[in-house]
Every structure is written in C-alpha cells, then in structure tokens.
Amino acid sequence: MTLRWIGVFALLGVGVAPTAHGAEVVDRFTLSSGARLPYHHTHSLNGATEPTAAVVVVHGTGRNARGYFDATVKAAEHAGARGTLVIAPHFQTSDDKPAKGDVYWTNGDATSWKDGGDSVSKGDISSFAAMDEVLARLSDKSRFPKLNRITVIGHSAGGQFVQRYAAGSPAATPSTRFVTANASSYLYFTAKRPAPIGKCPEYDNYKYGVQRLNRYMAGKPLQQQYTDRAVTYLLGGDDIHQNHSIDDSCSAKAQGKHRLERGRNHFAAFPSAAHKLVVAPGIGHDHAKLFDSDQGRKVIFGD
C-alpha cells in the first residue's frame, strides 16, 4: 500500500484498510441467495464500530468500481469527512469474467444492472434487491452501532441506477439520501414529458416511464416513494455535450437535449418534493471532478 493511501484511510478515521491500490476486488458480500457481490471498501460489510456515515457509490456503464471508489475516497479526504465508510459495489457483466459464485447482469435490456433487472447468473437477483441487502447490512446497529446516515450516489449510468432505485426501494430509511449525478435519463411517473415526444411509442415504457415495469419495480407506489425521499440532483454545468455514450433514443430525447437539461427538467417535474438541485459550474461528464468539487463534497459528505 502506498503512503498516500495510508494517509487517506488514516484521515478518514478508519486505520489502514485491508485494500491495496490497484484493480483487484477487495471483498465479496454474500447475498441471501448465496450469490456474491464484489465490492471495494474502507470498512468491510461485516461491521465496524467507528463509522458514523456511509457512502455507497455506484459506478458508470464501464463498471469501473475501483475508480469510483478511489474518486470517492479522495473527495472524502478533501472534505475532511472523518468517520465515513465508503462502499463501491461492482455490478458485473459476463465481460468482467466474474468468479464462480458471483452474481452478474448485462448492460442493457431486461437483465440490465442499471435498471434493477434480474441477474443472468444464479438466482434471478435484481441489482436493486442486491443494493437493498447492502443497505440493510449498513443499517444493522449490531454491526454498525454509530452509523446514522447513508448516502447512495451514482454517476452517469450509476446516476440512472440511483434515481430509479430511490423510487423503488422499500429498504430506504429516513436517514438514507440519494444523489443522482449526470444521469442520461430518468424515470417519469406520468405520461407528460418536457420535450416533444414525436413518433416514439415506447417513450413511457420502463426505464423511462411506468409502463411495462420490471419485476422489482412492479406493484410499488413509485411516485409517492420518490417524492418522499431525500433526493439531490448533482449536475455538471458543462455536461451539455453529446458524448460519453449519452442516451440518444427518442425516449431520452423527450426528456431534454443533454444531461444537464434532462436533470433540470426532471427536478422541475416535482415542485412539491423537498428535492435539491446542485450544479457544479464548468464540470462536464467527469465523476472524479464532480465528486471533488466544492458542490459535490457538500452534497456527498455534508457541510
């Protein structure tokens, strides 16, 4: 382990974590089905007495969980966020060559990890259900007695994950906060859209709307749950370009021209909710810069 990383973990108040700077998987969390979810961490999900807050960060479509973990720990260091536990789950696909017993999904269609789809590996496990189990473990006072706040944040495809998960999860507690950052599209709960729909008959199907919901999302009061939850839209002020695999489907275009506009539009669609919109000026589609901006650090770790 490099001295720089020893310093980071010491600043976070976690001692020297059992992680080395590199691309290896740090640990695996065994789900109730018996399948395993890889994750990077400053503290194992087995439990710890020190943390008072947790940040669970969801990677983008490239599934670079380690990179997202590193960026979040660096931002925590700069924020002086002592006592914060950082968890970065790895939602694998077959391209990641998952180990035997690991759960994995696809990057699209009904088995997409981004949308709460069921796994293509053992057990038909929704990626959202896997996150439910992570939050349930963090909420277990016998394992984390001092932990009183959980922040779930995702960027890009991870931002899509977090926004839809905030609407569907029954596991969220009043101390759970959701941060959707630079998402390419959002889940709407009515048929109305801020931009012209045109000839797009599928625009209101899940993952963009509430028609044809997947197994995890079906039968839940999605709009009410989403409205009631602590949601922050964290957007880069320069994320206005058609790059980084932006969703260019007609369903996404009905939500706005680019990621910044789509985020602003979705926030505006819930005027009665106590949601927040935070824009970091000059930042494009870059999770590390966004997380470590003044605005990002305040949103993720608090003042």
N, C-alpha and C positions, 0 to 999 in steps of 0.2 A: 504494500500500500504506500502511495506517495505521501510525503509530508503534507502536501496541500490538502489531501482528503482527510488525513488525520485531523488537521486543523478545522476543517468544515464540520466533521462529526463532533469534535470537542465543543465547538461553538454552539452547536445545536443541543448540547447537553446530553448527548447520547453515548459518550465514550467512544471508543474505537469500534465501529460496527464491523461485523464479520463479512465485509464486502471489499473486494479489490477493484481498482479502477480498470475496467475492461468490458468485454462484451458478454461475459459469461452470465448464466442465470444464477441469481443469488439464492433463491429458495423456491419451494413449491408449497402451495396451500391445498390441503386435501379437502375437497368439497363433499357434501353429504352423499353424493352419488358414488364417491370413491375415486372419481377422476381428480386430476391435479391441475391447478392453475399456477403457472410460473409467475414470480413477481420479484422485483427489486425492492430493497427496504433499508431504512435506517434502524428499525427495530423489527424483529420477527413478529408475525401474527400470533405466535404462541403466547405473547403477552409481555408487558413491561410496566414497571411502576412509575417511571419518570415522565412519560409524555402527558401533556395537558391538552394537546390538539393534534389532529391528524390531517394530512393532505393526501388524498388518493388521486393520482394523476393518470389520465387515460391518453395513451399515445395516438398518433395520427394513422393514416392509411398505410404508411410504411412500417408500422408496428415496431418502431424503434423505442421500446420501453426503456432501455438503458439510457438513451439520450435524453428522454423526457425526465427520467429520474435525476440525472446529472443536472439538468437545467433547473429543476425544482429545488434541489438541494443548494445549488449556487444562489438562487434567488432568496432562499431561506437564510442563508449565511449573510447576505447583504441586508436583509430585513431585520437581522438580529432576533430571529424567531426561535428563541430557546424553548426547549420542551416540545418541539413539533416533530411528530413522526411523519415520515414520507414513505408512501407505498406506491409502486408503479406496476400494476398488473400487466402481464403480457398476453394479449388475446391473439393467440397463434392461428395461422392457417397451415395447410399442408406444405406451403412453400418454406416454412420455418423449420421443417423436419422435426416435428415435435417428438419428444421422447415417449417411450412406451408408457401408457397410463395418463399422458397429458390430454387435456381437453383442447379441442381446436375447432375453428369455424371456417367460413370463407370470407372474402372481402366484399361480397355482393349477393343479391337475391335473398331467398327466404332463410338462408343459413348464415347471413352476414352478422358478424360480431358487432358491427356498427349500429345495428337496429334492434338488438335484442333477439336475434334469430337463434334457433336451436342449433346445437353443435352437430357436426358431421362425424364426430368421434363418439365414443361410448356414451349412452345415456340421454341423448337429445336435450342437452342442458342449454338453456338460454344464457347468453352472455350477461343479460340483466340479472338473471337469477344468481349467476356466479358473483356479480357485484353485491347483490343482496347479502350473500353469505359473508363477503368481506366486511360489509358494514355491520352486520350482526356480530361478527367477531370483535370489531373495534368497539362496539357498544357494550360488550360484556365487561361489567365492572369487576368481576373476579379476575380478569386478565389485565385490564387497563383501568385501574381504580381512579386515576386522576384525569382521565381523558374526558373533556366536556364539550368538544367541538370537532366536527368532521367537515372538511371541505372536499367536495368531489369536483375536480376540474378536468376538462378535456379541451384540446386544441384541434381545429380542423375536423377530421373525421371523429376525433375524440370529443370535440365540441358537439357534434351531432349526437354521439352516444349519450353525453351527459344531458343534453336538452330533452331527449326522448325518455331517458331513464328518470329524470326528475318528474315527468308526468306519470310514469307507470309504476314506479317502485312503491310497494307497501312498507318497505323496510326503513324508509327515511324517518328520522325523529325531528323534533323541533330544533335540535342542535345541529342538524345537517344542512349545509349550504351547498348550492350548486353553482358552478361557474362554467358557462359555455363560451368558448373563445374562438372567434374567427370561423364559425361553422359555415359550411357551404349551403346548407338548407336546414329547415326547421319543420317540426310537426305542428300543423294548424288543426284547430278543433272545430272550425266551421268551414263552409264551402267558400267563404269570401277570401280573396287574395288582393294584395296591394297593387299588382301589375296585371296587365291583360293576360287572360288565360289562353285565348286563341283556340286553335284546334288541338286540344290536349285532354282527351277524355280520361286519362289516368291521373290527372293532377291532384285529385283528392284521395287517392289510394295511399295507404301506409307505404313508405315512411313519411310522406308529405302531408297526408290527411288521415282521417279516421275511418275510411272505408277499407275493408279487407285487412283488418288488423291481424298481426301475428298472434301466436298462442299466448305469449306473455302479456301482451297489451290488451287482449280482448276481455270485455266484461268489467273494466275498471272505470271509475269516474275520472278520466284523464284530465279534462279541463279543470275540474274543481281541485284536484290534487296539485296540478301545476300552478294554478292561481294562488294557492295557499302556501306554496313553498318559497324558501329564500333563494331566489334565482338572480344571478348577476350576468349580464351580457358584457363580456370583456372583449373589446374590438380594437384592432389596429387601425389607426386613422388613415393609413396608406394601403390598406388591404382592398384596393379598388381595381385590381388588375385581373385579367383572365388567365391566371397562371396557377401553378401548383395543383393541377387536377381539379380545378373548380368544377362543380356540377353544372353542366350546360344543358341539362334536359329541360323540356318545356315546363315540367313541374317545378323545377328550381327557378327558372326564369320568371315564373309567375310570382315569385317572392321578392324579386328585385334584380338589379343589374349585376351586382357584385356582392362580395361577402359583407362589406361594411353596410351597404344599403339593405341587404337582407336581414342583418342583425337589428338595425334601427327599425325596420318595418315590423319585425316580429315583436320587438319590445313595445312599439306603439299600439299593437293589437290587444294589449292587456292593460288598459289605463286604470283599471280598478285594482290591479295587483300591486303589492309592495315590492316589485322587482326593481332592479337598478341597471342603469346603462352607464358603462365607463369606457371612454375612448382614450387610447394612448396615442397622442399625436406623432406622426412621422414613422410609425411602425407598420410594416407590411405583414406578409404571411410568414411570420417567424416566431415560433413559440418561445425560444430562449430569450429573445429581446423583449417580447411582450410580458413574459413572466417576471423578468428582472427590471422592468420599467418601474418608475415611481408608482404609477397607477396599478400595475399588476401586483406589485408587492403588497400594497394596501388591500387590494381585493382578496388576495390569496391568504395572507397572514394576518390581516387586521392592522389597525393603527398602532 
